[in-house]
Amino acid sequence: MLDALGLSPMAEKVYRAMLAHPAEGVARLAQRLEITEKTVRDSLDQLSALAIVQPSQHEETGLRAVSPETAMEMLLARQQADLAAQQLRVEASRAAAARLIAECSGIHPRTADDEQIVGPEAIRERLSELARQTETEIMTFAPGGAHSAADLAASREPNEALLRRGILSRTIYLDSVRNDRPTLDHVNWLNQHGAEVRTAVSLPVRMILFDRRQAVLPTDTADARTGAVILTGEGTITALCALFEATWESATPLGAKAPAAAHGLTVQQAEMLKFLATGLTDEAIAKRFGISPRSARRIAAELMDQLDARSRFQAGVHAVQRGWLPAQP
């Protein structure tokens, strides 16, 4: 009856017998239940692991059964914790799968409903059309660091129209936009007019999700202006929404100070370590951060100083030794 809570039928029998006959030892319980003493001891091990029998100096078994009320509360709490942990694993797996989809978005349409767009003008027109058709929500990854004055000016009117219609707009920019006054002014304007804005150290790809039904990603992550693909597959959209939500949760709200990472590192330094460990070049890392290659090299050099390393390989070894990076990829 209690197997759904992690208790085997035999362990449940032993537990019930201990409640009814608390003074009986292993031999007497085995005789009463017509099982071997080893089976009783195995059941006691399971009951102890679940903490519904506890050490006692008075009972023959050296253990006492906790009350049914306490036992059921503990078993239910344990199951709830297991379910929560499983849900976190599912979300992490979904986000990991979505990250792969996003980072490999230079694809051709895979279903009859997917659509490919070529050229910056066609992309702008199609995005404007999708924005006009949006009914509830737009979620955006906006990598690339500082934006040009022309791009900022061009986006002001459509953004204002969306917000006037009551569309929920959530955008994640790179942390580096905080260092560019025109872009920061625009981001603050969005925030003041009802859009929700956060920043992150890095973003996997440029992406816009419309009403959790359509996702627009670049076909070339090196140059988002050359082409885009509109994905509509239910599984893909679900995964990309999970990626956005996971990134949103860890991103820093506009106006808040970025949290520190573990081991006294900044979040940017911790992310830099991961990128260096995967073999990314300074140029590739700079693009992820939305900063100059020179700034990326400076951050890497600071990390090497902290790790007392003369090479990036040695820095990786020292980072693993200090627990800054996992020993296994």
Buried (B, 14 or more C-beta within 10 A) or exposed (E): EBEEBBBBEBBBBBBBBBBEBBEBBBEBBBEBBEBEBEBBBBBBEBBEEBEBBEEEEEBBBEBBBBEEEEBBEBBEEBEEEEEEEEEEEEBEEBBEBBBEBBEEBBEEEEEEEBBEBEEBEEBBEBBEEBBEEBEEBBBBBBBBBBBEEEEBEEBEEBBBEBBEEEBBBBBBBBBBBBBBEBBBEBBEBBBEBBBBBBBBBBBBBBBBBBBBBBBBBBBEBEEBEBBBBBBBBEEBBBBBBBBBBBBBEEBBEBEEEBEEBEEEBBBBBBBBBBBBBEEBEBEBBBBBBBBBBEBBBEBBEEBBEBBEBEEBEEBBBBBBEEEBBEEEE
